Structures are given as structure tokens and as C-alpha cells.
Amino acid sequence: MKEALVKQHIIQSSTAAFKELGFEKVTMDDIAKAANKGRSTLYYYFKNKYEVFEHVAELEYLSIIEPAKTAIQASQSLEENLKLYNEFKLKSLISKTTAYTFLLEDIRQNINLAYYIFRKLRHIETAIFENMLNWALDKKEITAISPEETQFLAMTMVTALSSLEKEMLLYGTIENMPVRLQWLISVLIKGLKN
């Protein structure tokens, strides 16, 4: 229990160092200083700064997903849920892109890191989308499909919608993003109703 708390403290404390300096410039000394821990303590929990950064990136991405998840409800239509969830995420992502300028450039330079982050967290969003689809199926809002097809469709929707996020994070394309998001959701909804 204590070990988990110490590890969590290191991750949360190092966020400021990564935000201020970016991945390339941050050292384990910077992380130790931010966490108010010795380097030996850091190396007990993490192999290197890359491993610390993976956890920081995951925590930051979850800080976008979790609040967006609160915007969806079983009583709303699938289209409303998709719009609200993705609009909320988009606003949070835009906000974070301005706060993490160094960090975003580091992610852009290290495509493997971006791939790791998106891949690791895709299962969380797939479950959220699967929930939304099941609510829509229960209300007969969309054409009936099997549980396997529901899971595949959820993963496909996450992949399609997250491609816009990747474009924004990797290429800095923010222009017309809300319009693109709305258009993609509309196309998905039309296809699901037939």
C-alpha cells in the first residue's frame, strides 16, 4: 500500500517537471527534486525517465477521459453521448496542448511513445463506447447486432474518432476540429440506424 502511494506521488510530482522542461530535457534528478525523493528511491520504482513519463502520460490522458465519461448517460441518445463525450475530450485536449508545448513536441518526435500511449488506453475507451452502444441497443435506437459485433464496432469507433486526436497531437492540427468531429459522428450515426 505504501509503495503504491510513493509511486503515485512520484508520478504526480514529476508531471510539473515534464510540463515545464519536456521529456528530452528532464533528468532523473529533476524528477527526484520534484518528488522530494532521492534518486535511489526513484530507481526502486522506475527503470528510467521513459518509464516515469509513460505513467505521467497515462495519468494525463485519464484526466481527459474520466471527466468526459461523466457527460454520458443511458437516458441520452447515442448521438448525444458521442457528441458530449468527444466534445468534452476535445476541449480538454486543446487545453492540454497549450499547457504542454514542450511535451507535445517530444511526443511528436517519438512516434513509438505516442503509439504506446494510444494503444495502452484504447481498451478503456473501447469499454466506454461499448457501454454507449449497449444503451442504444437496449433502446432499439440502432440496428441490432451481436455482442461480438458490438465490441468490434466500439473499437472501430474509438479508432476513427481517436484519429482526429492523433492528428491534433502529432501534427498540431486544431483548425476545424469540432466540425470534423461532428461530421464523423453524424456519419457513424447514420450508418448505425440502417
HUKALIN-V419983 format. One line per field, one symbol per residue. ss: DSSP state (@ for helix, = for strand, . for the rest). phi: phi as a letter, one per 20 degrees, with the letter a starting at -180 (. if undefined). burial: + if it has 24 or more other ideal C-beta (glycine too) atoms within 12 Angstrom, else -. A space follows every 10 residues. Layout:
BEGIN
ss=???
phi=???
burial=???
END
This chain:
BEGIN
ss=.@@@@@@@@@ @@@@@@@@@@ @......@@@ @@@@@...@@ @@@@@...@@ @@@@@@@@@@ @@@@@@@@@. .......@@@ @@@@@@@@@@ @@@@@@@@@. @@@@@@@@@. @@@@@@@@@@ @@@@@@@@@@ @@@@@@@@.. ......@@@@ @@@@@@@@@@ @@@@@@@@@@ @.....@@@@ @@@@@@@@@@ @@@.
phi=.fffffffff ffffgfffff dnffefdfff ffffelcfff fgffecfaff fffgffffff fffefgffff febffefgff ffffgfffff ffffffffed fffffffffd ffffffffff egffffffff gfffffffel fcgfcfgfff fffgffffff fffffffffe dmedgmffff fffffffffg ffee
burial=------+-++ +++++-+++- +++--+-+-+ ++-++-+--- -+--++--+- ++++++++++ +-+++--++- ++----+++- ++++++++++ -+++-++--+ --++-+++-- --++--+++- ++-+++-+++ +++++++--- ++-------+ --++++++-+ ++-+++++++ ---+--+--- +--++--++- -+--
END
